[in-house]
Amino acid sequence: MISGIVTAILLLCFISGWVWAWSPKRKTEFEAAAQLPLDDDEEQGS
């Protein structure tokens, strides 16, 4: 019984995270984060 409840809670958490990640509101934020490794605006200190 308890394992079924835990499974249902974890499934809900997974679905919530998936909906959050694929939300149209997050698209610009994730696109900006995806470009961070490609930005060479700052010089690396050595």
Secondary structure, DSSP 8 states (H G I E B T S, - for coil): -HHHHHHHHHHHHHHHHHHHHT-GGGHHHHHHHHHGGG---S----
